[in-house]
Amino acid sequence: MDKQRRQFVQGVAAAVAASRIPDVVAQETQANVIDNAEVKKLKVPAMEYHSERPLTGSVPAHQHDFDVTPSDRMFVRNNLLTPSIDLDKHRLTIKGLVEKELSFSVYDLPKSFPSVTVQGMLECAGSGRSNYQPRASGTPWNPTGGMGCPKWGGVRLADLLKAAGLKPGAAHVAGQGVDPGMVATAAPVIRSIPMAKAMDENTIIAWAMNDEPLPWVHGYPLRLVVPGWVGSASTKWLATLTVLDAPFKGTYMTSSYVRPRHPIEPGTKMPADTVSTEAWPVKSMITSPAPNAKAKMGSPIVVRGRAWVGEGLVERVEISSDEGKTWQRAQLAPAGDARSAKYAWRTFTYEFKPANPGYVTFLARAWDDRGNAQPAVPAWNPLGYFWNGWHRVGVVVEA
């Protein structure tokens, strides 16, 4: 399998240092499935695992102090199991409301379409769920767990759809992977996205992550990357794209990753009238200093973090050092290239010089270019997305 992955790197020129690609073995208990222990070898020790079947895990905010999320810190969120895929046999098929059905090997894609690289946020729809009272069901993501912003390499989904030709009425594109369930009757993971998002130049079929082949758990050898939208839209282990005349109807579209059209009481059964969860609201987190870090009185403390929004732009980030009584504007890093970094998070910095010893708490809140602000407390926002609230980090100031 390692030989296939090396050939893949050479064939698409999407990765470097092939010798660093580790061997991965399948579980003895289930054929063609990657063992969780092997996946964890590729992650930093700081990764906190929330469940094993399916595998979920994330790192805390202070492990995210990077402009580009390293692969070993990218969150893990499976709905089913991690498949072991034969690269030479894997195919991607485009079917449905298209003029001609197409099928590509992984090697065909870079030969047939222009290769692109984008940096884009992916985040689980339940990010921040552990903040909720009463506790919400599902993966108990930490307050700042379940997100990351790597670089992705591949080809534009729009180019494949244009090659196949869209028939009248084409409205949604559904992605399906080959990840197996814990039981044979498990529903396949199928999600669809509107045609406008499918045709966005930043929506890609990726084979690379941070200039190396996709790690097994992140969708090797192919995955959809739909930046700015909840992670479930970015189908991993992609094998089929089906063009439809309406949103797909199935487990992961009609009973999971949906929101009620109107607010309901916590713990209430989800009503039948729901809307699919899509883009996320403006958010931010402090990535440095780490919680309870020590500083010297009179010496500057540099507060640094990351801010992002699903659709639109981060307009500003503000920092408070007095429990939200007053706010100071942080410095935002440039937004970067509008084409390749439209959906990337942005670094912010703020310098604070403590005048007294004790304990100082920093809060961060972000605003987008539509006037929306990150709220003070976790809330179920109008998009039906879990929201972390203001991020809080305390620092010990010594005399």
C-alpha positions in Angstrom: 0.0 0.0 0.0 2.9 2.3 0.8 4.2 1.8 -2.8 0.9 2.8 -4.3 0.9 6.0 -2.2 4.4 6.8 -3.3 3.4 6.4 -7.0 0.4 8.6 -6.3 2.7 11.4 -5.0 4.9 11.1 -8.0 2.0 10.9 -10.5 0.2 14.0 -9.5 3.1 16.1 -8.2 0.9 17.0 -5.2 3.2 15.9 -2.4 6.8 15.9 -1.2 9.0 13.7 0.9 7.3 10.4 0.1 9.5 8.6 2.6 7.5 10.2 5.4 4.3 8.5 4.3 3.7 5.8 7.0 2.6 2.3 6.5 -1.0 1.6 7.7 -2.5 -1.8 8.3 -6.1 -3.0 8.2 -7.9 -4.3 11.2 -7.8 -8.1 11.7 -11.4 -8.0 12.9 -12.9 -6.3 9.8 -11.4 -6.5 6.3 -10.5 -3.3 4.4 -10.7 -1.1 7.5 -7.9 0.9 9.1 -7.4 0.3 12.8 -7.9 3.3 15.0 -4.5 2.7 16.6 -2.8 3.2 13.3 -4.7 6.5 12.7 -3.6 7.8 16.1 0.0 7.2 15.3 -0.3 10.1 12.8 -1.7 12.5 15.4 0.0 14.6 18.1 -0.2 13.3 21.7 -2.3 16.4 22.5 -5.2 15.0 20.4 -8.1 14.2 22.7 -10.4 11.4 21.5 -14.1 11.6 22.3 -15.2 8.3 20.8 -13.8 5.2 19.1 -16.6 3.8 16.9 -16.9 6.1 15.1 -13.5 7.7 15.8 -13.6 11.4 16.8 -10.9 13.6 18.2 -9.6 17.2 18.4 -6.9 19.3 19.9 -7.4 22.3 22.3 -7.1 25.9 21.1 -3.5 26.4 22.1 -2.5 23.5 19.8 -4.0 25.4 16.9 -1.5 28.3 16.9 -0.6 27.9 13.2 -1.6 29.9 10.1 -2.1 26.5 8.4 -3.3 23.6 10.4 -0.8 20.8 10.4 -2.2 17.4 9.4 -1.3 15.9 12.8 -3.6 18.5 14.5 -6.5 18.3 12.1 -9.7 17.1 13.9 -11.0 13.6 13.3 -14.7 13.0 12.7 -15.9 9.8 11.2 -19.5 8.8 10.9 -18.6 5.2 10.0 -15.2 3.4 9.8 -11.9 4.3 8.1 -11.6 2.3 4.9 -8.5 0.8 3.4 -8.7 1.6 -0.3 -6.6 0.2 -3.2 -5.5 3.3 -5.1 -5.1 1.5 -8.4 -8.7 0.2 -8.3 -10.4 3.3 -6.9 -12.7 5.2 -9.3 -14.7 8.4 -9.1 -18.0 8.3 -11.1 -20.1 11.3 -12.0 -23.7 10.3 -12.9 -27.3 11.5 -12.6 -28.6 14.6 -14.4 -25.5 14.8 -16.7 -25.1 14.6 -20.5 -22.6 11.8 -20.2 -21.6 9.6 -17.2 -17.9 9.8 -16.5 -15.5 7.7 -14.5 -12.0 8.6 -13.5 -9.1 6.9 -11.8 -7.2 9.0 -9.2 -4.4 9.2 -11.8 -6.7 10.5 -14.5 -7.8 13.6 -12.6 -4.6 15.7 -12.7 -4.1 14.7 -16.3 -7.6 15.8 -17.3 -8.1 18.9 -15.3 -6.1 21.9 -13.9 -4.7 21.2 -10.4 -5.4 23.9 -7.7 -4.5 24.5 -4.1 -6.8 26.3 -1.7 -6.6 26.9 2.1 -10.1 26.3 3.6 -11.7 25.8 6.9 -13.5 22.6 7.8 -15.4 22.4 11.0 -17.9 19.9 12.5 -21.5 21.1 12.7 -21.4 20.2 16.4 -18.3 22.1 17.3 -18.6 23.6 20.8 -21.4 21.1 21.8 -19.9 20.5 25.2 -20.7 24.0 26.3 -24.5 23.4 26.2 -26.7 22.9 29.2 -28.6 20.7 29.2 -26.0 18.6 27.4 -26.8 18.0 23.8 -26.5 14.5 22.3 -23.7 13.7 19.9 -19.9 14.1 20.0 -18.9 16.1 23.0 -16.5 18.5 21.2 -14.5 20.7 23.5 -15.4 24.4 23.4 -12.7 25.0 20.7 -12.6 21.5 19.2 -13.6 20.1 15.9 -12.1 22.6 13.4 -9.0 23.2 11.3 -7.7 25.1 8.3 -5.2 23.1 6.2 -4.2 23.5 2.6 -6.0 21.3 0.1 -4.8 20.2 -3.4 -6.9 18.7 -6.1 -9.2 19.7 -9.0 -12.3 21.9 -9.1 -15.6 20.1 -8.8 -16.9 22.6 -11.3 -14.5 21.4 -14.0 -15.7 17.8 -13.6 -19.4 18.9 -13.8 -18.7 20.9 -16.9 -17.0 18.0 -18.5 -20.0 15.7 -17.8 -22.5 18.4 -18.9 -25.4 19.4 -16.7 -28.9 18.6 -17.8 -31.8 21.0 -17.3 -33.1 20.9 -13.7 -29.7 20.0 -12.2 -29.8 21.6 -8.7 -27.8 19.5 -6.2 -24.7 17.4 -6.2 -24.5 14.4 -3.8 -21.3 12.9 -2.7 -20.9 9.4 -1.5 -17.9 7.7 0.0 -17.0 4.0 0.5 -16.6 4.1 4.3 -18.2 0.9 5.8 -20.5 0.9 8.8 -20.1 -0.9 12.0 -22.9 -3.2 10.8 -23.9 -4.1 7.3 -27.2 -2.3 7.5 -25.6 1.1 8.4 -26.9 3.9 6.2 -24.2 5.2 3.7 -22.9 8.7 4.3 -24.4 10.8 1.5 -24.7 14.5 1.5 -25.7 16.9 -1.2 -24.8 20.6 -1.8 -26.6 23.2 -4.0 -25.3 23.6 -7.5 -24.1 27.2 -6.8 -21.8 25.9 -4.0 -20.7 22.9 -6.2 -19.6 25.4 -8.9 -17.7 27.6 -6.5 -14.1 27.7 -7.6 -13.0 26.8 -4.1 -15.0 23.6 -3.9 -12.6 20.9 -4.9 -12.0 17.2 -5.1 -8.9 16.9 -3.1 -6.1 14.3 -3.1 -3.6 16.3 -1.1 -3.6 17.9 2.3 -0.7 20.2 3.2 1.2 19.1 0.1 1.1 15.4 1.0 -1.4 12.7 0.1 -4.6 12.8 2.2 -4.1 10.9 5.4 -6.3 7.7 5.6 -8.6 9.2 8.2 -9.1 12.4 6.2 -10.4 10.7 3.1 -7.5 9.1 1.2 -7.4 8.9 -1.8 -10.1 11.5 -2.7 -12.5 13.7 -0.8 -14.8 16.6 -1.4 -13.7 19.8 0.2 -16.5 22.3 0.6 -14.8 25.1 2.6 -17.0 27.5 4.6 -19.7 24.9 5.1 -20.0 22.3 7.9 -17.6 19.4 7.6 -20.2 16.8 6.8 -20.6 18.4 3.3 -17.0 17.4 2.5 -17.5 13.8 1.7 -14.4 11.6 2.5 -13.3 8.5 0.5 -15.3 9.9 -2.4 -16.4 7.4 -5.0 -19.6 8.8 -6.5 -21.0 12.2 -7.4 -24.7 12.2 -8.4 -26.3 15.3 -9.9 -29.9 15.6 -8.7 -32.9 17.9 -9.2 -33.4 18.5 -5.5 -31.5 18.0 -2.2 -30.7 14.4 -1.5 -33.1 12.6 0.9 -31.4 10.2 3.3 -30.2 9.7 6.9 -27.4 12.4 6.7 -29.7 15.0 5.1 -33.1 14.5 6.6 -32.4 13.3 10.2 -28.8 14.4 10.8 -27.1 17.7 10.1 -30.4 19.6 10.0 -32.0 22.4 12.0 -35.5 23.3 12.9 -37.0 26.2 10.9 -38.1 27.7 14.3 -36.5 27.6 17.7 -37.4 24.6 19.9 -36.8 23.7 23.5 -33.6 21.8 24.3 -34.2 18.1 24.4 -37.3 18.4 22.1 -37.6 15.9 19.3 -36.6 17.4 16.0 -39.7 18.4 14.0 -40.3 17.1 10.5 -40.0 20.6 9.0 -36.2 21.1 9.0 -33.5 22.9 6.9 -30.0 21.5 6.1 -27.1 23.0 8.0 -24.7 24.7 5.7 -22.4 27.7 6.3 -21.2 28.6 9.8 -21.3 32.0 11.5 -18.4 34.2 12.5 -16.2 32.7 15.2 -12.8 33.2 16.9 -10.5 31.5 19.4 -7.4 32.5 21.3 -4.5 30.2 20.4 -1.7 31.8 22.5 -1.0 32.1 25.3 -2.1 28.7 26.6 -4.5 28.6 29.5 -2.8 29.5 32.8 0.4 30.5 31.1 2.7 32.7 33.3 3.8 36.3 32.4 5.8 39.0 34.1 4.3 42.2 35.3 5.3 45.0 32.9 6.3 42.7 30.1 4.0 42.5 27.1 1.6 39.6 26.7 0.9 38.9 23.0 -2.6 37.5 22.6 -2.9 35.7 19.3 -5.7 33.7 17.7 -7.7 32.8 14.7 -11.0 34.0 13.4 -13.2 32.7 10.5 -16.7 32.8 9.0 -18.5 30.5 6.6 -19.5 32.9 3.9 -18.3 36.5 3.9 -15.3 38.1 5.6 -14.0 38.6 9.1 -14.3 42.3 9.6 -12.6 42.7 13.0 -11.7 40.9 16.2 -11.8 42.5 19.6 -10.1 41.6 22.9 -11.2 42.3 26.4 -9.0 42.0 29.5 -11.7 43.1 32.0 -14.4 40.5 31.6 -16.1 42.2 28.7 -16.5 45.7 30.2 -14.3 47.3 27.5 -12.9 46.0 24.2 -9.8 46.8 22.2 -9.4 46.1 18.5 -6.9 43.4 17.6 -4.7 43.6 14.5 -5.9 41.3 11.7 -3.4 39.7 9.4 -4.0 40.4 5.7 -6.8 38.2 4.2 -4.5 36.7 1.6 -5.2 35.8 -2.0 -8.9 36.2 -2.7 -9.0 33.0 -4.8 -6.9 30.5 -2.9 -7.6 31.8 0.7 -11.2 33.0 0.5 -12.3 30.5 3.1 -9.1 30.5 5.3 -9.1 31.7 8.9 -7.3 34.9 9.7 -4.7 35.4 12.4 -5.2 38.2 14.9 -2.8 39.7 17.5 -3.2 42.0 20.5 -0.5 43.2 22.9 -1.3 43.8 26.5 1.1 45.0 29.2 -0.1 44.0 32.7 0.4 46.7 35.3 -0.4 44.5 38.4 0.3 40.9 39.5 -2.6 38.5 39.7 -4.8 36.7 37.2 -5.9 38.3 33.9 -8.6 36.8 31.7 -8.7 37.6 27.9 -11.9 37.3 25.9 -12.1 37.3 22.1 -15.0 38.1 19.9 -15.2 38.5 16.1 -17.4 40.4 13.7 -18.1 39.7 10.1 -18.6 42.1 7.2 -22.4 41.8 7.5 -22.4 43.2 11.0 -22.9 39.9 12.8 -21.0 39.5 16.1 -19.9 36.4 17.9 -22.2 36.1 20.9 -21.2 36.1 24.5 -22.5 32.7 25.3 -23.0 29.5 23.4 -26.2 29.6 21.4 -28.0 27.8 18.6 -27.6 30.4 15.9 -30.0 31.3 13.1 -28.1 28.9 10.8 -28.7 26.0 13.2 -25.1 25.7 14.1 -23.5 25.3 17.5 -21.6 28.4 18.4 -18.8 28.6 21.0 -19.4 32.0 22.4 -16.6 34.3 23.4 -13.4 32.3 23.9 -11.8 32.8 27.4 -8.1 32.3 28.4 -6.6 33.2 31.7 -2.9 34.1 32.4 -1.0 34.3 35.7 0.9 37.6 36.0 3.8 37.4 38.4 5.5 40.4 40.1 
